[in-house]
Amino acid sequence: MSWVRNDGARLLGRVPATQGEIAARCGVTQGLVSMWRASNRRPGSQKRETLCAAYGIPCEAWDRVVACDAAAA
């Protein structure tokens, strides 16, 4: 089974930090980070820059759609 989500969410899911740690670094709530990781929301440009600097997630990754395999997620 697979589903579609943005590439930024996929890459954020691979970051070796908790949602709380990511939230603290970005100045947002853990709940918002959870929504980013689930592709329910996308970070704005300033938060994308922060995520790029901190975790190497390209800003444009949030605009790319990818199919994710349930086993790989």
C-alpha positions in Angstrom: 0.0 0.0 0.0 1.3 3.5 -0.8 0.1 7.0 -0.4 1.1 10.5 -1.6 2.9 13.1 0.5 5.3 15.9 -0.1 9.1 15.2 -0.2 9.8 17.6 2.7 7.5 15.5 5.0 9.3 12.3 3.9 12.7 13.8 4.6 11.6 15.3 7.9 10.5 11.9 9.0 14.1 10.7 8.6 15.6 13.4 10.8 17.1 11.8 13.9 15.4 14.3 16.3 12.1 14.1 18.1 9.1 16.2 17.0 9.6 18.2 20.2 13.2 19.0 19.4 12.4 20.0 15.8 9.5 22.2 17.2 11.9 23.9 19.7 14.4 24.6 16.9 11.7 26.1 14.6 9.8 27.9 17.3 6.5 26.1 16.7 4.5 23.5 18.5 5.1 19.8 18.4 1.6 19.4 16.9 2.5 21.6 14.0 5.6 19.5 13.3 3.4 16.4 13.4 1.2 18.0 10.8 4.3 18.8 8.6 5.4 15.2 8.9 2.0 13.9 7.9 1.8 16.3 4.9 -1.3 17.9 6.4 0.4 21.3 6.5 3.6 22.7 4.9 6.0 25.1 6.6 6.2 28.7 5.5 9.3 30.1 3.8 11.0 31.1 7.1 10.4 27.7 8.7 11.6 26.0 5.5 14.8 28.0 5.7 15.3 26.9 9.3 14.6 23.3 8.4 17.1 23.5 5.6 19.8 25.0 7.7 19.3 22.7 10.7 18.5 19.4 8.9 19.5 19.8 5.2 15.9 19.6 3.9 15.8 21.6 0.7 13.2 24.3 0.7 11.7 23.1 -2.6 11.2 19.6 -1.2 8.0 20.7 0.4 6.5 21.4 -3.0 7.5 18.0 -4.5 4.9 15.2 -4.3 6.1 11.7 -3.8 4.5 8.3 -3.4 5.5 6.6 -0.2 5.4 2.9 0.5 3.8 2.0 3.8 6.7 -0.3 4.6 9.3 2.5 4.0 7.5 5.1 6.1 
